[in-house]
Amino acid sequence: MSARSVELSVGGMTCASCSRRVEKALEKISGVRASVNYATGVAFAEVEPNVT
């Protein structure tokens, strides 16, 4: 199986540092790669199949 893509809405971010914090938190989860855009309030994550 391949990784699945997930799009998440993230509210409350006020700066690029906020988005980096969210990105780091998501990437602490083994099997998750993330990219967060504070301007749009959207996080994109690639999640490996073994992650629940």
C-alpha positions, 0 to 999 in steps of 0.5 A: 500500500502507498501513503495516503494524502490528508488535507487538514484545516488549521485555525488560529495560526497568526504567523509562519512560526505557527505553521512551522510548529504545527508541521513539527508536531505532525512530523513527530508522528512516525510515518507522517510527512507534513507541509503547513501553509499559514496563509491558507490555514491548510496542512497537507500530510502524507501518511504511511499506511501503518499509521492510525 
